Amino acid sequence: MADEIFREVDDELRAERLRNAARRYAGVGIGAVVLVGIAAGAWEYHVSRANQAAAASSATYLQALRDVSPAAGPSSASTPLTDVQKKALAQLETVAKGSPAGLATLAKFQVAATNASHGQLPDALTVWNAISQDQSVSPTLRDLAALYWCQWQVDSGDEAAIRSRLSLLTGKGKPFASLANEVLATLDLRTGKLDDARKLLSSLAQDVQAPEGVRMRANTVMQTLNQPG
């Protein structure tokens, strides 16, 4: 029945609706990735705290993190930084350059997220790309950086490049496989690959190992796909 409905729907209207769905889907996905980043960051922070020499940098990092928040999503890209946020961003950049590896990496993540949220996406992509390829960084954080790189470009970035990166994140045992497949489904929606998107979304919606938020979003977008007109 769903296939018959899709065939009857006007192609142009359906394409526009799906593009809008893809943009909304990408936006809510950002929040999930941020939460994952915070969880990974908490572990790295505890590791860095074991080194007493990092205490001062840790305090600076935490204060700057509070001052630069909230980390906005793509919709706030035109919102300028406040003076307090600019100062906090400068402090984070200092921590990123002169702190122990774990804490420095967390600071880089936050610098990139802040830049991306306020219209400096190319700078953010450069940082995430560097983290994803830094063999001194833990594999989990490298994967997270690659996921951010894909997530923030899913609405307009190069399709082949994004798919190539995502293919390395969706394998068995990969910590962010569900989130990566969510981004891949969004990319399929954006590029009109409806059958591929529906298969991925259906799989995510039924995957008991996937985070609850991923399953809920997959169901929501599936409902959008099944709406006629």
N, C-alpha and C positions, 0 to 999 in steps of 0.2 A: 504494500500500500504506500509506504514512504517513497519508494522509487517512482510510483505513478504520480504522486503529488509533485515530486521534484520535476518531473518531465512537463507537468502542466504549468509550472510557475514561470512567469515571464523572466527571461534570462537577465535582462538588464536590472530589474528591480531586485532580483535575488542576489546578484553580484554585489549591488550596493549594500544590501542588508548584511551580507556576509563580511564585507570589508569593515563595516561598522562593528560587527560582532568580534572580528579579529582584533580591532583596536581596543575594545572593551576588555577582551580576554587577556590581551597582553598587559593591560594596566593592572588588573587584579592579580595577575601572576607575579608582578613586581613585589607585592606585599609578602607573598609566600617566600620568595627568594630572599628578601630582606630578613625574614625571621630565621631562615636557615643560616644566613650569614651571621646573625647575632649568636646563634647557638654555637657555630664553629668558632666564632670570635671569643666567646666566653672561655672555651677550652684553651685557646692560644693565650688568652690573657692570664689565666691561672698558671700556665707554664712560664710565662715571662715574669710573673711575680716571684717565682722561686729564685730569681736572680736579684739580690738586693740592690745591685747597681742600677737596676731598671726602675727603682721605686719612684724617682723624680719624674722620669719620662712617663711612667704609668699614671701618675697623678695628673700630669699635663694632658695626657691623652683623654682621661676620663672627663676632665673639666671641659676640654675642647669638644668632646663628643656631646656633652650636654648643651653647650652653647650653640653648636652648629645645627642641632636638631630643631624641628623635625626634618628628617630626610624626605624630601618631597619626591613625588613621582613625576613622570614625563609631562603631565599636564601643567606643572608649575615651572617649566623650563624657562619661561620668560620672566619669572619673578626674580628681581635682583636680590643679592645677598645684603643683609643688614650689616652695619658696622661691627656688631658683635659677632656675626657669622664670619665676616671677613677675617677678623682677628683669630677666631677659632680655627678657621681653615689654614691660616698661616702657621698656627701652632701645630696642627696635625701634620703639615708638610715638614716641619722641623723634626717632629717625632719620627716621621717616615724615613728621614735621612740619617738620624743619629742615634737610633735606639736598637736594642737587641732584635734579632731577626723576627721573632714572633710578633712583638709589639709593633715593629716597623711595618710589617705586612698588614696588620689590622688598620693602622693609620692610613696606609695607601688605599685600602678598600674604602675607607670613609671619605678620603679626599676625592676619589674617583666618583663615588656615589653623589657627593655634594656637587661636584662639577657637572655631572650628567643631569642632575635635577635642576640646575640653574643655567642650562644652555651651553655648557662647555663639553658636549658629548665627545668630540674628537680627543680631547685631553683625557677623558675618562677611559675611552677605549684603549688608548695607548697604555695606560696604567694597568688595566685588566689584562691586556695582552701580555705585558711584561711579566705579571705575576703568574699567568697561566703557563709560561715557558721557563720559569725560574726553577731549576731543579733543586735548589736549596729550600724551597717552600714545600710544605707537606702536600702530598697528592690531593688530599681533600680540598685544601684551599686553592690549589691550582685548578681543580675542576670547578670550584665555585666561581673563580675569576672568569673561566671560559663561559660558564653559564650566564653570568652577568653580561659578558661581551655579546653573546647571542641575544639575550633577552632585550637589551636596549636597542637592538637593530632590527628586531623581528618585523617592525611595521614598514620599514623602507630600505633596509640594508641589502647587500648582495646575497641573493638566495643561495648560490652555490657555496659561498664561503660559510654562511651560517649552517647549512646542512652538513658541511664537512666537519665543522666543530662539534655539532650536536651528535654526529655519529660516534664520536669518541666518548660521549657522556651517557649514552643510552644502553651500553652493554651490561651484561649480567654482573651483578655485584657492585655496580657503580652507585655511589651514595646519592646522586641527584638524578637518577635515571627517570623517575616519574616526572620531575620538574622539567627535565630536558625534553621528554616526550610531549609534555604540555606545550612547550615553546614550539616544538616541531609541528604539532597540530595547528597552532596559531599560524605558523608559516604556510602550512597547507591551505588554510582558509584564505589567507591573504593572496596566494597565488592561484586560487581557483581549483585546487586539487581536492575536491569535495569528498570523493570516495576514500582517499587516503586519510583525510581529516576525520571522517566518520569512524573509520576503523580504529584509529588511534584513540579517539574520544571514547568509543565504546569500551575499548580495552582498559583505559584509565578508570572509567566509571565503575568497572567491575573488579578492579585490582585491589584486593584487601590489604596489600602491602603498601599501597600508595597513601600519602597523607590524606586525611579527610577533606581538606580544602581542595586538593587536586580532584578528588572524586566528585565533589559538589560542583566545581566549576565545569568539569567535563559534562556532567548531566545537564547543567544550565545551557551550555552551548549546543548540546545535542537537541534540546528542546527548541532552540532558535532555528537550528537547521531543519527541523521538522515542521516549522510553521509555514503554511502556504502564503504566497503573495508577498 
